[in-house]
Amino acid sequence: MPQLDTSTWLTMIMSMFLTLFIIFQLKISKHIFHHNPEPITTKVSKQSAPWEMKWTKTYLPLSLPQ
């Protein structure tokens, strides 16, 4: 049975890592990053629901009198 030749594996793996690094650097360099983003002030509006003004009691099935 012939033996597996692993002498070129290191070269292939290193070239693969180099290629991936270059591809990711090119992809990242095309992004535009804002240096000082300004916070956006949002207005919070309080919406009243009809059940907020009333007192209600929820009965659990296990807490009912037997």
Secondary structure, 3 states (H helix, E strand, C coil): CCCCCCCCHHHHHHHHHHHHHHHHHHHHHCCCCCCCCCCCCCCCCCCCCHHHCCCCCCCCHHHCCC
